[in-house]
Amino acid sequence: MTIHHHPPEELLTAFAAGLLDLGQHVAIATHLVGCARCRDAVRAMEHVGGAVLAGLLPTAMSGGALASVEAGLDRLVAATTSPPRRAAGLADVPGLPQFVREYPAGPWRWIAPKVHLRPIQLPEASSTRVFLLKSRSGTKMIEHTHTGFEMSCVLSGSFVHAGGHFGPGDFDLGEGDDDHEIMIDSQDDCICLIAMQGDLKLNGMIGRLLQPLIRM
C-alpha cells in the first residue's frame, strides 16, 4: 500500500502533544496504523517533547497532587478489570484498525443516493463525531463546503477530487470554504472513516433541495 496524502504537520504535532479531542485522535491514529512515515514523525516529536520536559527545572507539586494521581490509577484499574464490551459488529469493514473495531457502532443508514453512513460511538464525550461513510462505485458527490472540518481516512476503494487521488491509507482534510466535488473511481465501494465537526453545505440548486435530507 502506497500512501500519498498525509495529515498536515500541525495535526501530527497536536496528536503527539495530546491536544486533540478523542474524535480527532481516532482519525489521526487510524492513519498512523498504516503509515510508517507519519508514525516516525510523531515518534520524533514525542522525543523532542520528552527532552524539553527533562530540561525543565523541578517545581513543587500542588497540594493533593499525589492523591489525584492515585485516584486516576484506581479508575484505570477499574476500567481494565471490567467485563469486556459486546462486540461492535465492525469485523466486516475492510481496513478498519482493531482499536476502532472495539467501539460500538450503529447500523448502516441511507443519507444520499448510493451513499450510506454508519455512526461510531466513542467511549468518551468528544466535540468531533466519528462515522464510516460508504459510497458505491461511480458515485459523484454533490459539490459542497464545510462549516467546520472533515478528516477522511480511506479504508478501501478510492476517490478523486481537485486535491488529487485518494486510495487506501490516504488522509484528506476538508476545512471551511474548501469546495469538494468528489467522484468514487474505484470498482468497489469506497469506505472511509470520517471525523467531523460542523456540517456539510451543499452547493447549487440540487444541493439546496437535498440539504434537508442530508444528516451527517
ABEGO torsion letter per residue (X at the ends): XBBABBBBAAAAAAAAAGABBAAAAAAAAAAAAABAAAAAAAAAAAAAAAAAAAABBBBBBBBGAAAAAAAAAAAAAAAAABBBBBBAGAAABBGBBAAAAABBBBBBBBABBGBBBBBBBBABBBABBBBBBBBBBGBBBBBBBBABBBBBBBABEBBBBAAEBBBBGBBBBBBEABBBBBBBABABBBBBBBBBBEBBBBBEAAAAAAAAABBX
